[in-house]
Amino acid sequence: MGRISVFNFMSLDGFFEGPRKGDISWHRHDAEGGAFAAENLKQGSTLLFGRVTYDIMSSYWPTASAIQQDPVVAERMNNAGKIVFSRTMKTAGWQNTTVMGGEIVDAVRNLKQTDGKDMTILGSGSIVTLFAEHGLIDSYQFMVDPVVIGNGTKVFNGISKRLNLSLTATRRFDNGCVLLCYEPAEQR
């Protein structure tokens, strides 16, 4: 059975994006974080995106600038299998991308059981909340930046039930970010 993990940047006050859609300008990107991202992408998970995150990622990673600035991460992002969840999008221009609409909870539950491939949600707060509420997420990784931004979109914006999580790992980065890894408490 495949596992679903979440990887998100998060401000100290719990936002995964700033006041503007897709705003992560407050995140401290550096070489150590880039190496961590490249290592995570080496694992070959299918990447899962909501429409907004997909638009942001697909407008950057295939570009010459991304390939020049971070060739390893760009190659792995571009070559990874990707699923974008959208009610309105019919086709995707980014290579190796499948568009999935309709009842995505049942479709992803089926993928977990039949495909057996691990999947990683990047960004995509509404997808994280939806899948968390349905018990589909097996692990969470939050890269917490030492910054308070005061406004934006909360990681679990609008969640309707309590999630009990167990801390499984931590890592401190030289730039002051801290990686916090959790699993649902029921699974441990």
Beta strands, then each sheet from edge to edge (+ up, - down):
strand 1: 4-11
strand 2: 15-17
strand 3: 46-50
strand 4: 82-85
strand 5: 97-100
strand 6: 119-122
strand 7: 139-145
strand 8: 153-154
strand 9: 165-172
strand 10: 178-184
sheet 1: 5+ 4+ 3+ 6+ 1+ 7+ 10- 9+
sheet 2: 2+ 8-
end
